[in-house]
Amino acid sequence: SVSQILKASGVDVVKVPIINDRGIHICKSMLAWQEEGNGETPERTGIKGDHLVGKYYVKFDQRYKSEIKDLMANGVSEELAKKQAPSIIKAQEMLLKWEQGDSEVVELWKTMNSWVYQGFNATYEKLGVDFDKNYYESNTYVLGKDDVVKGLENGVFYQKEDSSVWINLEDEGLDHKLVLRSDGTSVYMTQDIGTAIQRFKDFDAQGMTYVVGNEQDYHFRVLFLILKRLGYAWAGGLHHLSYGMVDLPTGKMKSREGTVVEADDLIDSRVADAAS
């Protein structure tokens, strides 16, 4: 909707999303399907691909919480139980295998992601939504690290004794923000720095509007400040179009708990009401 409004006002718009297709949350669904899926596929079950993968995300969370509860019943603290639960350890091991290029894990990742993309595309078609280019986190998570190193050399960032890299934004009324872990791995901020820079390289854009929920207000304030301090003139043309979230009577929607209203179901019910 926002892109159409901008186009109508004469702006040349390029529509791009970032698809979070890697990380521990993806491995949670993969692990649950691997151990409980019995070969289920969208074709065999008739379940939409993204819904099927979401089903196993919920299954993982149910098992994980049960393991935490059992550990706590045996005297383990909640904080430690969350780290020692067998399921989370397995998911972390799977993520490490993915990053190392393990063929079996990568093949499962490709298969389950393809189910999700098919489901997404079906919903986008219902909504009349399309994109000019997709950015995938599996490609972009390595971006930004070189920019952080350069910023460290230029005094934009500073390094702690454990080798982690931070930026001090206290003069902006904010706090200190991590941009690179002590082991050299990136965080979301690192990736978003690199992705923003890559998008401007790809499209020679004059500005960029991020349409993202208000839970990320702080994140984008920090991101834009970092890009300005790195010396990118186009950082002044960045805007976060923040929107509010819809809560259920029971509270916040949580996909891992299955307490969500699916877009497909909402659309189908509105169409049915209009037709009746």
Stockholm file with secondary structure:
# STOCKHOLM 1.0

chainA/1-276         SVSQILKASGVDVVKVPIINDRGIHICKSMLAWQEEGNGETPERTGIKGDHLVGKYYVKFDQRYKSEIKDLMANGVSEELAKKQAPSIIKAQEMLLKWEQGDSEVVELWKTMNSWVYQGFNATYEKLGVDFDKNYYESNTYVLGKDDVVKGLENGVFYQKEDSSVWINLEDEGLDHKLVLRSDGTSVYMTQDIGTAIQRFKDFDAQGMTYVVGNEQDYHFRVLFLILKRLGYAWAGGLHHLSYGMVDLPTGKMKSREGTVVEADDLIDSRVADAAS
#=GR chainA/1-276 SS CHHHHHHHTTCCCCCCCEECCCSHHHHHHHHHHHHHCTTCCHHHHCCCHHHHHHHHHHHHHHHHHHHHHHHHHTTCCHHHHHHHCHHHHHHHHHHHHHHTTCHHHHHHHHHHHHHHHHHHHHHHHHHTCCCSCCEEHHHHTTTTHHHHHHHHHTTSSEECTTSCEEEECGGGTCCEEEEECTTSCBCHHHHHHHHHHHHHHHHCCSCEEEEEEGGGHHHHHHHHHHHHHTTCGGGGGEEEEEECCCCBTTBSCBGGGTBCCCHHHHHHHHHHHHHC
#=GC SS_cons         CHHHHHHHTTCCCCCCCEECCCSHHHHHHHHHHHHHCTTCCHHHHCCCHHHHHHHHHHHHHHHHHHHHHHHHHTTCCHHHHHHHCHHHHHHHHHHHHHHTTCHHHHHHHHHHHHHHHHHHHHHHHHHTCCCSCCEEHHHHTTTTHHHHHHHHHTTSSEECTTSCEEEECGGGTCCEEEEECTTSCBCHHHHHHHHHHHHHHHHCCSCEEEEEEGGGHHHHHHHHHHHHHTTCGGGGGEEEEEECCCCBTTBSCBGGGTBCCCHHHHHHHHHHHHHC
//
